[in-house]
Amino acid sequence: MNAMLKARKHFSVAINWEDRKIEQWLEQYGAYLLLDSKPDFASSRNILASLMDSVTGVATDRRRRALPRCNIDVHQAMAIEDMLYHVNKTEGAKVCRWIDVAVLYYVSGYSEEDISTKFDMTMYAVKRDKMMGILRLATRFKIGSFLTD
């Protein structure tokens, strides 16, 4: 473990960022996070299981978007995690909100409607903030994006 921490490279050189677009990297990171997560609910389709979940206070998984199959390794996931951590520590509050909206959409798989409810925003504001967050990541770190190509 200690050797792994010493060998951890800076996120800008840890992986080849030109292999994918920033949107794809974020979706792959979300798929990587799903590999280790165990469902904390019995079932969203079984009525008895839903009743059991409501009694125990566990919410069902309400993602409306399916993330792609995970095609990244642990080092690539750590680089994406480090990049998101670095951005949240170095940017202002407005840019962090943009990044949060983009991360909720691309990494967590939330729909735009769920994000608008969570942040009490209009759908236009969610689309704008998602686009601005992606553009900020793409232009700051010189990573390709579907919006810029």
Buried (B, 14 or more C-beta within 10 A) or exposed (E): EEEEEEEEEEBBEBBEBEEBBBBBBBBBBBBBBBEEEEEEBBBEEEEEBBEBBEEEEEEBEEBEBEBEEBEBEEEBBBBBBBBBEBBEEEBEEEBBBBBBBBBBBBBBBBBBEBBBEEBEBEEEBBBBBBBBBBBBBBEBBEBBBEBEE
